[in-house]
Amino acid sequence: MTSITETDPPLQTTRARDKREALYPYLLIAPSMITLVVVALIPFLYAIYLSFHEARFGRVTEFAGFANYASLLADERFWNSVSVAATFVFIAVPIEFMLGLAGALILGQNVKGRSILIPLLFMPAMMAPVVVGLLWKIMLAGSWGFISYNVFERFGMFPDTSIFASPDYALYALIFVDIWQWTPFMMLAFFAGLQALPVAPFRAAAIDGAGPLRIFFRLTLPMMTPLLAVIGLLRFIDAFKVFDTMYILTNGGPGTSTETPSILANKMTFEFWNIGEASALAVIVWIAFFIFCNIFYQVAKKRLNAF
Amino acid sequence: MKQSTKVTAALLAGSTFLSVPAWAQESFYTKAAEPYAGTTIRILDEVTPLQEKVFDIIPQFEELTGITVELELLGHAEVINRGQADMLSGRGFYDGVMMHNYQLAPMLTAGVIRSIDDYVADPALSDPDFNADDLIQRPYTTTSFTGGKQYGFNNWNYNEVYWARADLFAHPEEQAAFNEKYGYDLGPAETITQMRDIAEFFTRDAGETLAGETLEADFYGIVLEGIKGGSTFPTLWSALIKNYGGRLLDENGAPAFDSPETVEALTMWAELWSFAPPGIAEYSLVDVPTVMGNGLAAQTLAWSDFVFGVDVPGASPYAGDFVYGPIPFKDGREEERSVEADVSVVVISEASENPEATFLFLQWLASEEAQAALIEAGNGGVPIRQSSWELPAIADSEMTSLYAAMRSTLDVAEAKPKMPDSFEIMDAMSGIAQEVGLGRLTPEEGAAQGQAAMLEICTQCLMQ
């Protein structure tokens, strides 16, 4: 019989190794955590700090308490921007979602030319938002835009205005541009999800004589729900933050008819240099999203089996 | 040495000296820059065809002084954002930053612009031949000086002019029809009422006749900048409201927008928009000359420097068919006429580590010599000096009506009042200008909402 002391490492060495092993995962994620803290958390904490201070023209002066928040919440322009963003998101995202899902189901049917179609579908999502803005500006610009001139003017549509110059139509045109840009992405994401579904349940359902609608509602949709929830949430957040295309196409106008919180925050920061109030706006939007995302997460987790 | 050889040598030496360009001779700048030779300065300016010509003359300054100039040209919005951010952060990456006149008050309030008074008073740095009296005085004195201190020399005197289609005005059928309808001769508008009549007269649908030809597309009597931001509100304010006797602020700096004169001007503004292309609310200062160049409108109020890119053979099918004039005034108010000009100055950042070298460059750039070289390089341009009007590139130019219009504008052009909240004010008011133009607000509502928006931003709006 060999003694323990001869074969096993000393207790201290084992503890040290355990400690090292326990630390190892943290070591691996440390670079990304440090990056996240430096580029996201510290600036965000600084934004919170600024939101409680009088900060104009790059100078942080006195503590302002909740004055920036009070001023912002009493500002009609802020509520208008929230309303514009809400209209944008609640029209654009459901349409993108439904068209994307429908397109994915069609693509899943082995349609002819799918291998050519799929790379083409990447194109709008691959374009820089600024390019998308310029592209649609050229298409819909009043009088000289490609579509404005060749379609609207020739067929007497919108005779008294142009799309982006009209407070009635500009927001809907921006929604259209967003749908154009992001529906193909949704389609491809959903298509990838469909391809990953197990085949066996579908075969069994087909043998049992289930029709396409029944298969869709009883099998496809429930199994796709986690993916749909995640993609839908990400698109929702992304659409609320939309900036580039709006900046290029309308810059929030005419009047304030297309001014979203992102456009307003940009103006407050880089035009008005009212950094305290702009930070308060950023914090309010963050809080609203934090609450919304948490509720969504809990619901999706419990009811939809997502996450 | 024979006498004749001596004479030949002297003549050769003399001719060699005379053939050296003035800028390459030993000059004040060479001596003044001795302590700063080898320094590199960075200047941020806005990109326009005229400003690009500065690259052509910078080597002259570098050769004279041994100071290296790194000039960076960016788009309008970016030069404002980046320039201001650099100055406000105290980083001092740029030694000199171009400021539109309405930017000065916010930046002066933030204390990030260096006064040049000490340099102007320093004989070692101040060019004795600078001749500040030759600078076009009203834009210069209202822009470069604030509170008794000087902050720079005007570098750009951008200005608006009246721009119209001479070929339409000269057409006999149009002349006769116009005279019959309005009771006076058709020609470039001198008054705002005439501009309105011309706008109404020439607004025609596709299928109607214009100057003897059937229109394939709608034609418009006027085009104006109407985008949110840009110079939409400055044009409304300076070229209409002030001409009608309205004002933004009273003599104490308090908002005074809701006057009957402003309502009258807004009424005219809305009427002019009704004769403009339907896309007017998205037209920027670039779109306006594009519309003119494409022959879609009869007249406009536009930035004169854009004319150089449009009224040239090959750039527009209507090149040579345009005529220019002073900004129209309100009938009976010629003496109080007002115009829109965006006078700009390159200021020295408070954070600059090379203020003296930067001052020398800016002073040289505004000098008679450099301005002459700049205008020659651009084969014309927008003068900041009275003497520039006499330069061959301008005096002998075929665009006589353009230069006469520019001169008329610059005679009375002035900087905007120094308002620390100028960006917020312009943003709020440009939205109201759009809504009045589009008929979403009546002129009375526009004046009232403008006043309320101003009061929300400031009750005493001038820099203290």
Interface residues (C-beta under 8 A of the other chain):
Chain A: R56 F57 G58 R59 A141 G142 S143 W144 G145 S148 Y149 E153 F158 P159 D160 T161 S162 F164 A165 S166 P167 T250 N251 G252 G253 P254 G255 T256 K267 F270 E271 F272 W273 N274
Chain B: I80 N81 Q84 A85 L88 S89 G90 P106 M107 T109 A110 V112 A217 D218 G226 I227 K228 G229 P277 P278 G279 I280 A281 E282 Y283 D287 T290 V291 N294 L296 D421 F423 E424 D427 S430 G431 I432 Q434 E435 L438 R440
